[in-house]
Amino acid sequence: MTIDLWLFFGLAAVAVGAAVAMLLSRNAVYAALFLILNFATVAIFFLLLGAPFIAMAQVTVYAGAIMVLFLFVIMLLGAEQIQSRHRGGWQRPLAILLALVLLIETSYLIFGRGEASGLIQPVDANYASPQAIGESLFTDFLLPFEVTSVLLLVAMVGVIVLTKEERKKLS
Amino acid sequence: MVPVSYYFALSAILFALGALGVLVRRNAIIIFMSIELMLNAANLLFVAFARSYGSLNGQIYVFFVIAVAAAEVAVGLALIVAIFRTKKSIDIDEISSLKG
């Protein structure tokens, strides 16, 4: 086995283990921290796949901004230890069964089409450099880029409205 | 080099784990985090396919998915805060006022 395969399997074990630990942890703060670990390993996978810009965006936006927002809300609500009163007896085995079916179906769809063969081909140094991404973003994808800016503005206004209305009712 | 199919398998496993989290957990914040896990698995698949086809478009899509996910998280967490203020709970089994 080459060092690439060792790196891949080590990181994959960390990513899957962090995801499982997030599902199993009772404390919501621990779940958020495990999710940050998962996002960081996925960012390293992006680096291995030759996507340095996406990897940095993943670290700053996902592992940074989004997860800080999650932790902030968990601590604001004091929701880290909330336990469920319903155990949902028959739902849990059914959920595990359905997740297994989903895994088998996605594996079949991905691997059954015969496109999944082959090693990763080496690409030239300019593939996915920030300059190449910026050129593609501002020429071919200019309209989605502008729509995204409008979407972010709408989300910002929506969040302010959602939280302000409650405050008015309380006082 | 690592075969691309390994990345596909990892992405499928992470997506199934996220779906399992949505189905099993009852805490709304953990369900939300599981949705983020699924989005992230889809992003990994996008980047792996972009690499295997030597195209850049997959990475641009991932950039947009990250931007939309940021907006979605802000709105969703504001909704969770609003629900918590009225119901004093974020257990999704308690939020059943619309049940007939």
Chai-1 contact restraints between the chains, C-beta under 6 A:
chainA,res_idxA,chainB,res_idxB,connection_type,confidence,min_distance_angstrom,max_distance_angstrom,comment,restraint_id
A,D4,B,M1,contact,1.0,0.0,6.0,A-B,restraint_1
A,D4,B,V2,contact,1.0,0.0,6.0,A-B,restraint_2
A,L5,B,V2,contact,1.0,0.0,6.0,A-B,restraint_3
A,F8,B,V2,contact,1.0,0.0,6.0,A-B,restraint_4
A,A12,B,L10,contact,1.0,0.0,6.0,A-B,restraint_5
A,V16,B,I13,contact,1.0,0.0,6.0,A-B,restraint_6
A,A19,B,L14,contact,1.0,0.0,6.0,A-B,restraint_7
A,A19,B,L17,contact,1.0,0.0,6.0,A-B,restraint_8
A,A19,B,L37,contact,1.0,0.0,6.0,A-B,restraint_9
A,L23,B,G21,contact,1.0,0.0,6.0,A-B,restraint_10
A,A28,B,I29,contact,1.0,0.0,6.0,A-B,restraint_11
A,A31,B,I30,contact,1.0,0.0,6.0,A-B,restraint_12
A,L35,B,M33,contact,1.0,0.0,6.0,A-B,restraint_13
A,V42,B,N40,contact,1.0,0.0,6.0,A-B,restraint_14
A,V42,B,L44,contact,1.0,0.0,6.0,A-B,restraint_15
A,F46,B,V47,contact,1.0,0.0,6.0,A-B,restraint_16
A,L49,B,V47,contact,1.0,0.0,6.0,A-B,restraint_17
A,L49,B,A48,contact,1.0,0.0,6.0,A-B,restraint_18
A,L49,B,R51,contact,1.0,0.0,6.0,A-B,restraint_19
A,G50,B,R51,contact,1.0,0.0,6.0,A-B,restraint_20
A,A51,B,V47,contact,1.0,0.0,6.0,A-B,restraint_21
A,A51,B,Q59,contact,1.0,0.0,6.0,A-B,restraint_22
A,I54,B,Q59,contact,1.0,0.0,6.0,A-B,restraint_23
A,I54,B,V62,contact,1.0,0.0,6.0,A-B,restraint_24
A,A57,B,I66,contact,1.0,0.0,6.0,A-B,restraint_25
A,V61,B,I66,contact,1.0,0.0,6.0,A-B,restraint_26
A,V61,B,A70,contact,1.0,0.0,6.0,A-B,restraint_27
A,I66,B,V73,contact,1.0,0.0,6.0,A-B,restraint_28
A,L69,B,V73,contact,1.0,0.0,6.0,A-B,restraint_29
A,L69,B,L77,contact,1.0,0.0,6.0,A-B,restraint_30
A,V73,B,L77,contact,1.0,0.0,6.0,A-B,restraint_31
A,I74,B,I29,contact,1.0,0.0,6.0,A-B,restraint_32
A,L77,B,F84,contact,1.0,0.0,6.0,A-B,restraint_33
A,A79,B,I90,contact,1.0,0.0,6.0,A-B,restraint_34
A,I82,B,N27,contact,1.0,0.0,6.0,A-B,restraint_35
A,S84,B,R26,contact,1.0,0.0,6.0,A-B,restraint_36
A,S84,B,D91,contact,1.0,0.0,6.0,A-B,restraint_37
A,H86,B,D93,contact,1.0,0.0,6.0,A-B,restraint_38
A,R92,B,V24,contact,1.0,0.0,6.0,A-B,restraint_39
A,A95,B,L23,contact,1.0,0.0,6.0,A-B,restraint_40
A,A95,B,V24,contact,1.0,0.0,6.0,A-B,restraint_41
A,A99,B,A16,contact,1.0,0.0,6.0,A-B,restraint_42
A,A99,B,A19,contact,1.0,0.0,6.0,A-B,restraint_43
A,A99,B,L20,contact,1.0,0.0,6.0,A-B,restraint_44
A,L102,B,A16,contact,1.0,0.0,6.0,A-B,restraint_45
A,L102,B,A19,contact,1.0,0.0,6.0,A-B,restraint_46
A,L103,B,A12,contact,1.0,0.0,6.0,A-B,restraint_47
A,L103,B,A16,contact,1.0,0.0,6.0,A-B,restraint_48
A,T106,B,A12,contact,1.0,0.0,6.0,A-B,restraint_49
A,S107,B,A12,contact,1.0,0.0,6.0,A-B,restraint_50
A,I110,B,F8,contact,1.0,0.0,6.0,A-B,restraint_51
A,A116,B,S5,contact,1.0,0.0,6.0,A-B,restraint_52
A,A116,B,F8,contact,1.0,0.0,6.0,A-B,restraint_53
A,L119,B,M1,contact,1.0,0.0,6.0,A-B,restraint_54
A,L119,B,P3,contact,1.0,0.0,6.0,A-B,restraint_55
A,I120,B,M1,contact,1.0,0.0,6.0,A-B,restraint_56
A,I120,B,V4,contact,1.0,0.0,6.0,A-B,restraint_57
A,I120,B,R51,contact,1.0,0.0,6.0,A-B,restraint_58
A,A128,B,Q59,contact,1.0,0.0,6.0,A-B,restraint_59
A,S136,B,L56,contact,1.0,0.0,6.0,A-B,restraint_60
A,S136,B,I60,contact,1.0,0.0,6.0,A-B,restraint_61
A,F141,B,I60,contact,1.0,0.0,6.0,A-B,restraint_62
A,P144,B,F64,contact,1.0,0.0,6.0,A-B,restraint_63
A,T148,B,F64,contact,1.0,0.0,6.0,A-B,restraint_64
A,T148,B,A67,contact,1.0,0.0,6.0,A-B,restraint_65
A,L151,B,A71,contact,1.0,0.0,6.0,A-B,restraint_66
A,L152,B,A71,contact,1.0,0.0,6.0,A-B,restraint_67
A,A155,B,A71,contact,1.0,0.0,6.0,A-B,restraint_68
A,A155,B,A74,contact,1.0,0.0,6.0,A-B,restraint_69
A,A155,B,V75,contact,1.0,0.0,6.0,A-B,restraint_70
A,G158,B,V75,contact,1.0,0.0,6.0,A-B,restraint_71
A,V159,B,A74,contact,1.0,0.0,6.0,A-B,restraint_72
A,V159,B,V75,contact,1.0,0.0,6.0,A-B,restraint_73
A,V159,B,A78,contact,1.0,0.0,6.0,A-B,restraint_74
A,L162,B,A78,contact,1.0,0.0,6.0,A-B,restraint_75
A,L162,B,A82,contact,1.0,0.0,6.0,A-B,restraint_76
A,T163,B,A78,contact,1.0,0.0,6.0,A-B,restraint_77
A,E166,B,A82,contact,1.0,0.0,6.0,A-B,restraint_78
A,E166,B,R85,contact,1.0,0.0,6.0,A-B,restraint_79
